[in-house]
C-alpha cells in the first residue's frame, strides 16, 4: 500500500508539471483514461473529467490553446491568460490523481498542484520563452511550443502508466533547468577587469 501511495504522489507531480506546460493535456489524458479504462477511477467531484461532454470541451480548449501558443504576439497574451489557468489545472490534476490512491487532504493536494504547475509556468513564461524569443528572433517559439506540447503529453501518459519513470524524468528535468539557469546567470555577469601589474 505504501508503494501504491508513493506511485500516486509521483503520478500527481508528473501531471501537475505537465499542466504547467499545457493546462488541458493532463486534464484530457486522465479524463480519457478514466472514461475508457479501469486504470484509474476518479472520485467525486473529479469524476466529471471523465464525462464525454467535459472531454469534448477540454479538447476544444486544448486546440484553441495550442493554436494561440504558436501565433507570434498572441502567444504572449496567451501566456498571461494561462497564468491563472495552468496553476488551476495543476491543482485539479494533482488533487484528482493523488486522491485515487493516497487520499491526501484535498486542500493540501490542491496547494501542491497549484505550486508545482505555477512554478513550471513561471519558468516557462518569464525565463525560457523570452530567452528563446531574443536568441532566435521569435523563430524558435513554434518549435519550442510543439516540444512543450509533446513533453506534456508524454509526461501525462507516463504519469498514469509508469509513475516511477516520471519521477526519474522530473529529477533530470529539474537538474537540467537548474544547470541552464546557473549557466545563464554566470554568462550575464560581467567579467572582472584585469588589474595592471605594478612595475618593480
Buried (B, 14 or more C-beta within 10 A) or exposed (E): EEEEBBBBBBBBBBBBBBBBBBBBBBBBBBBBBBBEEEEBEBEEEBBEBBBEEBBEEBBEBBEEBBEBBBBEEEBBEBBEEBEEBBBBBBBBBBBBBBBBBBEBEBEEBBBBBBBBBBBBBBBBBEBBBEBBBEEEEBEBBBEBBEEBBEBBBBBBBBBBEBBEBBBEBBEEBEEEBEEBEEEEEEEEEEEEEEEEEEEE
